[in-house]
Amino acid sequence: MLDRLRRRVDPVRRYERQLRGLSDPRYWSRQARLQKLRRRVSSFSLGLRQGGDSARQDARVIGPLLWRVLIGASLSVALLVGIDACAAWLGGFFHFGSLFTPVSSSSYVPVASAGVGALAVFLALFFTTVGVIASTAYVKVPGEIRQLFVKERTSTFYIFTVVVALVYGTVLLTFPVISGRELRGLTVAFFWFLTIASILSLAILGRSLFNFFDPSTLARRLYPQFLRAVRRASASGRHVPDEIEQQMAQQQAARVLARYGQLVTVVTTREVQDAAAPETLIYQLITCWEVTSRLKSTIPTKSEWYAKAPTHANWLTLDHNRLNMALQTRTGVQPTLTPDPLWVERRLAAFLTSLLPALSADGEWSRAISVIDFITERIFYLATRMQIDEAVLLLGVITSYRSEISASTATPGIDEEFSRLAIAEREVLGYTSLWLGFARSLEALDPIKLAQSFDRAVEETRSPYKVGAFRTLLGFLENVANGIALERATEGGRITPDWWLHHIASRYMAVAVADNAGAIMSAVSARLIQTQAAEGAADPQMVAVRIFDLLELLHKIQFHMQNVRAAFTRLETLRHDPSQDELWPELGSPDQTVPVMEEQLLLQLATVAPALATTSHDPSKPDLFGQAYRRLFDAAFHAIIEGRTVVATTLFPIIIDVADKARLRLSSDLSDERLREQAIFGTEPFVDMMELSGYALLMTHVDPPGIQPLVRTTWDAIFSSTTMPDLAGALLGVLVLQENNFAITSGGVGRTGRQMELARLLRDRGIVSDFGAWPHPHQPTHDDPVVAVFAPDDMMGVHHDLADLFVVEYLADRPESAGHQLPRGADMLRESINHQTRRRGGTDQAEEQEQ
Amino acid sequence: MTRHEEPVRSSRKSYTFYPVDSPELAHRMEAAVSFEGFYTYLLHQDLDHVVPYRLGRDDRGAARMVGQDAERATELVATALSDRDWHPSLQDGVRDFFGTTAQYLVLGGPVTYEIEYLYRASAPEDSAPEGFRLHLIQPGTLGERNGQPIQYVLPTISSLRDTNGLPYVELEPSALVRFTLPVELAKPVTRFVNFLKTANDQQGSELALVEQAMTSSSKFSYEQFRRKQRDLFARVTESVGWNVRDLFNEGQLEPFGVWRQIRFLEFKVKLRDKICQDLNLAISQVGKKMEFETKLEFDGLPTLATVESLKNDFRSGRQGLGDLVMSMI
């Protein structure tokens, strides 16, 4: 007996029975029945929870209407009985005419009948209006949209008030007849209160009557439905939705998105376009996107919420069981259904892509820009949640819109032109937002807190949904939580050690960081830089605007890459070194192509810069020409001193040309200023031209051959083609003027900065002078006298202006300069060079004599 | 003396045979132990490694006889444990003996060997034996009659019959040695093996269910089937740590797989130590008769202390999982 009992409770016996049961077809039939039952129960409970939403979807409009009428009627009867009882009770304390005493029905029946009749007419008129609009304005829309319209309109406060008043009035008329009792004055008076309320609510209705023609207002009911569906799929609360709940949530969301799709079609194909309807829809759709994004980390990665796509198995690496099964049954291996995590976002992106052009169809550009700014903000938040794929999808919406308006052949007005530029700018800003969001998410990364959150995430099977993990990490944490649950069930406790969890989870994060950084760089390169190059210079302003933003973006990428690297290093503190994990990713240098991209952009900017020139600056427009000039000058300076000859060769003649155009524009811009200001500021481009030429000549001495021939041919060409009567005199005069000017100008500060950069560069290369070197050992002077003169010392850096070098090496030798006074700096420089040349010669002679 | 050169006299009473023309004997033997069946065969193969193949072939592990007569006893024990068709080798003999005994112990329960003493044919009756061998009493053939051990044999071998008419031969109790599982493992292992036998019977049943699902409205779900199997196997194999050759590793974490390998190693070490203990009792028994004092020991093989150290390393992370696995191979 005891043995039999022991055998019964022996768990292995039970497992044997269960194992045998698995091979019994009846077990699977029972499972199927159970699942069916669960589906029904779940469906029923969900139906209750959502207030019969799914049932009403299929029911006719009359269904819910009748339901409301019944509720209204019951409410009215209850109200009437309640008020009458209340009046009877108050009659014991108060006496005010016949207010609290029974009144004869004959005293109020005629008036009440008239009131009831009027209310009935109100109701009929309203339904007639709804019917007429449904059959006219909504005649060409899908049935579901028409149904949505009728449902939306029949659920207003007005209808509710009228129905309650109507039923109340009817009960007021019939109650004395049926019950044989007389009602009190307060009960009758309340009917008039309801009637007046109905009339007043008609006024409220009338105000929004014209909304009846706006299909976007129908979407108001859709967003709460979508929100409910996403929440139902989410495991953020105590309950992890089962497969059936997930399926139902997915179906509900898909239905809502289908309705949105129909509304988008209705809005975008209307004969008369206005911006309000698309704007309403766009904001709703982005809000749907946002709620999906926020709850995504709480939706199980293998949830039925996600649409499924087949993934086919690799027969060469197939596990034994599936391979054996396929071989035995002569069948193929069933493809695994992999969740598509972007199914909602793809649909929303498609809707947004359709809606954005409709937004600006009637010239409402400011709305379009506001919407795009809103989208850009969302992109930032998506990136902070490491939802880079989603963010790139949303960026595609802006790109598509920008391409569409760029391709427009219509001649744009001034507003439209600026708006196009603004939208082109925002496309790049979207990527900036993406990068900044991504970098922001890594700023506060603390390995200790991270490890704690990993531990929390695997405590129970529902724990992974509470830590806000991104998709791949969430999938891993789910596996770990389930694996640990299995360990607890079989081994009586957790087996997987903390160090392994921390190592692998942080590896997932490191992979995500490396991949996302690379993906963002690839997207920037492929979608912005290369597209920019392919689109050419058809619209110089558009090209310039985009290049400025792209340069800013590239700078931000380089700047914030240090945050990314720091985060990556912090993640490595969770790495388990003894594992020698070869799958641990390398961050590498995703930003290594940035300098090349910058160079490419600057060269492109150089090609459009001359076309940006204007005769004067208009403060109401961005100064694209001035910005391009400053940017290119800076780029040319750096290309020259860093010895990037190809870039310097391309930029130098262009910047000289652009500087001349800048000089011409300044003469117009400063025409209202005093002569002194005109002279100081208006001649800055001349100084720039000579200074840059000076740098080019100096660097030829430092790094021969340099671009000296180009400098000379460029200036030769200028002198041979200039219309200025005395260009040489003007150039020399400008330098004399600048020498005598003690005002600290912006140009002067810039020149000092450039000289300091030159000094740094020369020092780094060991080119220094002896002056002020004590107590440091003697430094040999450079072989080239010009370089020796410009070699920086420890105290003052470079002692001569580069523009003076241009004078000494080129300008002073030109015949046009004869008879003109040279600047004092140029004289001193020439003297220093001669001194160095003599000194060098003396040294050489001394060396020869020694030999 | 070399083998087969001089006639010898044997003390052996038991027989080794195939149960041809004896269905009842065949049934008894099959019921006692059977390696047939998918899962039990996999386990049978894995148990063959209770002592590694490389024993004595490198410096990572070897068997040796210790004690005052170790040198003399080494050849005797090597001959006793080696197949008589091969040149005697202590390392190979020990490895084969431990592998076979472990397989029978786990899959069939306690195992009995008969010590066969070998005498020169010309030697007097009371002389000491010249050598000895260990013969497995085939599981299912061992019985008892009037308190005396017997072996059921083929009718052609013996004329003695028990009350059921089964032929048998009488065995010498003092020549029998019994090998058993460690006490704490006996019950869990029996249950585990019974489960595997059930799993053997069910093996491949999913094929029929899949076929059925293709042609009818059967709701068979292969994924669910696998998941259930995984859970059941994971629970049942917990006592020995066997991973069923990773056939059911879906959803299991990598550390869990390594932990199971450590646990299976622990099981094999316990099993090896117990077999060694029982074998040393047999050797001691033989030694008394042949006048030597020795016992078998292993050098370099993992011990329970090694297992404990591996467990500590696993928990603390002193070694990576890959290194832990490598150190177990």
Boltz contact constraints between the chains, C-beta under 6 A:
constraints:
  - contact:
      token1: [A, 12]
      token2: [B, 191]
      max_distance: 6.0
  - contact:
      token1: [A, 12]
      token2: [B, 195]
      max_distance: 6.0
  - contact:
      token1: [A, 12]
      token2: [B, 236]
      max_distance: 6.0
  - contact:
      token1: [A, 15]
      token2: [B, 232]
      max_distance: 6.0
  - contact:
      token1: [A, 15]
      token2: [B, 236]
      max_distance: 6.0
  - contact:
      token1: [A, 16]
      token2: [B, 195]
      max_distance: 6.0
  - contact:
      token1: [A, 16]
      token2: [B, 198]
      max_distance: 6.0
  - contact:
      token1: [A, 18]
      token2: [B, 232]
      max_distance: 6.0
  - contact:
      token1: [A, 19]
      token2: [B, 198]
      max_distance: 6.0
  - contact:
      token1: [A, 19]
      token2: [B, 199]
      max_distance: 6.0
  - contact:
      token1: [A, 19]
      token2: [B, 202]
      max_distance: 6.0
  - contact:
      token1: [A, 19]
      token2: [B, 232]
      max_distance: 6.0
  - contact:
      token1: [A, 22]
      token2: [B, 225]
      max_distance: 6.0
  - contact:
      token1: [A, 22]
      token2: [B, 228]
      max_distance: 6.0
  - contact:
      token1: [A, 23]
      token2: [B, 202]
      max_distance: 6.0
  - contact:
      token1: [A, 23]
      token2: [B, 205]
      max_distance: 6.0
  - contact:
      token1: [A, 25]
      token2: [B, 218]
      max_distance: 6.0
  - contact:
      token1: [A, 28]
      token2: [B, 219]
      max_distance: 6.0
  - contact:
      token1: [A, 28]
      token2: [B, 220]
      max_distance: 6.0
  - contact:
      token1: [A, 32]
      token2: [B, 219]
      max_distance: 6.0
  - contact:
      token1: [A, 328]
      token2: [B, 207]
      max_distance: 6.0
  - contact:
      token1: [A, 329]
      token2: [B, 207]
      max_distance: 6.0
  - contact:
      token1: [A, 329]
      token2: [B, 210]
      max_distance: 6.0
  - contact:
      token1: [A, 482]
      token2: [B, 251]
      max_distance: 6.0
  - contact:
      token1: [A, 483]
      token2: [B, 252]
      max_distance: 6.0
  - contact:
      token1: [A, 483]
      token2: [B, 253]
      max_distance: 6.0
  - contact:
      token1: [A, 487]
      token2: [B, 256]
      max_distance: 6.0
  - contact:
      token1: [A, 490]
      token2: [B, 234]
      max_distance: 6.0
  - contact:
      token1: [A, 490]
      token2: [B, 235]
      max_distance: 6.0
  - contact:
      token1: [A, 490]
      token2: [B, 238]
      max_distance: 6.0
  - contact:
      token1: [A, 495]
      token2: [B, 256]
      max_distance: 6.0
  - contact:
      token1: [A, 495]
      token2: [B, 259]
      max_distance: 6.0
  - contact:
      token1: [A, 496]
      token2: [B, 253]
      max_distance: 6.0
  - contact:
      token1: [A, 496]
      token2: [B, 255]
      max_distance: 6.0
  - contact:
      token1: [A, 497]
      token2: [B, 315]
      max_distance: 6.0
  - contact:
      token1: [A, 499]
      token2: [B, 317]
      max_distance: 6.0
  - contact:
      token1: [A, 500]
      token2: [B, 255]
      max_distance: 6.0
  - contact:
      token1: [A, 576]
      token2: [B, 317]
      max_distance: 6.0
  - contact:
      token1: [A, 578]
      token2: [B, 319]
      max_distance: 6.0
  - contact:
      token1: [A, 578]
      token2: [B, 320]
      max_distance: 6.0
  - contact:
      token1: [A, 579]
      token2: [B, 320]
      max_distance: 6.0
